[in-house]
Amino acid sequence: MKLQTIEVQEYYLFNLSFLARYHDFEAERTGADLGSEWDLQATGAITPRLSWLMKFADYDGPGVAPAPADRTKVWFGFEWKL
């Protein structure tokens, strides 16, 4: 699989961080379109030892088998530093 990634930009605002990426997937041998994906991420500090994370991914497949179906996922997490 051939992957082209465009990292849009990472921004910092106060104690927040934002990141956006775009991926375009295609088959190496045939050049067939395997879909594209947007990834967004936001992180921030709640305290010096506690931070949060939110990730969003939206995959748009070509709609033809054997490529995977369209998917949208969201993750939330917390990190505690010792």
VENTASUL-V684763 format. One record per helix or strand. SS is the DSSP state (hx for helix, st for strand). FROM is the first residue (numbers start at 1). TO is the last residue. Records with the same first field share a line. If there is no record, write none. Layout:
SS->FROM-TO ; FROM-TO
//
This chain:
st->2-13 ; 16-26 ; 33-45 ; 50-60 ; 71-80
//
